[in-house]
Amino acid sequence: MNTVDNTEPRIKDISVTNALITAHLMDGRTISVPLAWSWRLLDATPEQRAKYELIGDGQDVHWPDIDEDISAEGMLTGSPARPPKQPV
């Protein structure tokens, strides 16, 4: 039998406050990044922030109402979402 050890960080649960995005990982760690890292979550209502889906066995989180995706890896490596370019 061949088993693959999944070493990627996986999210068990996530919460969004007016200041932070906090992910509780399967391995017991908790990581937080500033809410400003996601301009979509920053502009979302509390109801939209609370409605999310875990994707890929917890590697990513998707908020369907605002079409936002955040990965555990991105939170750990410091990869904030980039806002769209504004017309000049």
C-alpha positions as CSV (number, residue, x, y, z in Angstrom):
1,M,0.0,0.0,0.0
2,N,1.3,3.4,-1.0
3,T,0.3,6.4,1.1
4,V,1.2,10.0,0.5
5,D,2.1,12.2,3.5
6,N,0.3,15.5,3.1
7,T,2.7,18.1,4.4
8,E,0.9,21.2,3.1
9,P,-0.8,23.3,5.8
10,R,-4.5,22.6,6.0
11,I,-7.2,24.8,7.4
12,K,-9.7,23.3,9.9
13,D,-11.7,26.6,10.6
14,I,-11.4,30.2,9.7
15,S,-12.8,33.4,11.1
16,V,-12.9,37.0,10.0
17,T,-13.2,40.0,12.3
18,N,-13.0,43.7,11.6
19,A,-9.2,43.5,12.0
20,L,-8.0,39.9,11.3
21,I,-8.4,36.8,9.2
22,T,-7.6,33.9,11.5
23,A,-7.1,30.3,10.4
24,H,-7.0,27.4,12.7
25,L,-4.9,24.7,11.1
26,M,-5.3,20.9,11.3
27,D,-1.9,20.6,13.0
28,G,-2.9,22.8,15.9
29,R,-1.3,26.1,14.8
30,T,-3.3,29.3,14.5
31,I,-2.3,32.0,12.0
32,S,-3.6,35.5,11.5
33,V,-3.1,38.1,8.9
34,P,-4.5,41.6,8.7
35,L,-8.0,41.9,7.2
36,A,-6.6,44.5,4.8
37,W,-4.8,41.7,3.0
38,S,-8.1,40.9,1.3
39,W,-9.8,43.9,-0.2
40,R,-12.8,41.8,-0.9
41,L,-13.2,40.6,2.7
42,L,-12.5,44.1,3.9
43,D,-15.5,45.4,1.9
44,A,-17.7,42.3,2.7
45,T,-20.6,42.2,5.2
46,P,-20.2,40.1,8.4
47,E,-22.7,37.6,6.9
48,Q,-20.6,37.3,3.7
49,R,-17.4,36.9,5.8
50,A,-19.0,34.1,7.8
51,K,-20.1,32.1,4.7
52,Y,-17.1,30.2,3.4
53,E,-16.1,26.8,2.0
54,L,-12.9,24.8,2.6
55,I,-11.4,23.6,-0.7
56,G,-8.8,20.9,-1.4
57,D,-8.9,19.2,2.0
58,G,-8.4,22.6,3.7
59,Q,-5.5,24.0,1.6
60,D,-7.8,26.9,0.5
61,V,-10.8,28.8,1.6
62,H,-13.5,30.2,-0.8
63,W,-16.1,32.9,0.0
64,P,-18.7,32.3,-2.7
65,D,-20.7,35.5,-2.1
66,I,-17.7,37.7,-2.8
67,D,-15.6,35.3,-5.0
68,E,-12.6,35.4,-2.8
69,D,-10.0,32.6,-2.2
70,I,-7.2,32.5,0.3
71,S,-4.7,29.7,0.9
72,A,-3.1,28.5,4.1
73,E,0.2,28.6,2.2
74,G,-0.4,32.3,1.2
75,M,-1.2,33.3,4.8
76,L,2.0,31.6,6.0
77,T,4.3,33.1,3.3
78,G,2.8,36.6,3.4
79,S,0.9,36.8,0.1
80,P,-1.9,39.4,0.3
81,A,-4.5,39.7,-2.4
82,R,-3.8,42.3,-5.0
83,P,-6.6,44.8,-5.7
84,P,-7.6,45.4,-9.3
85,K,-5.8,48.1,-11.1
86,Q,-7.7,51.4,-11.2
87,P,-8.1,53.1,-14.5
88,V,-5.9,56.2,-14.9
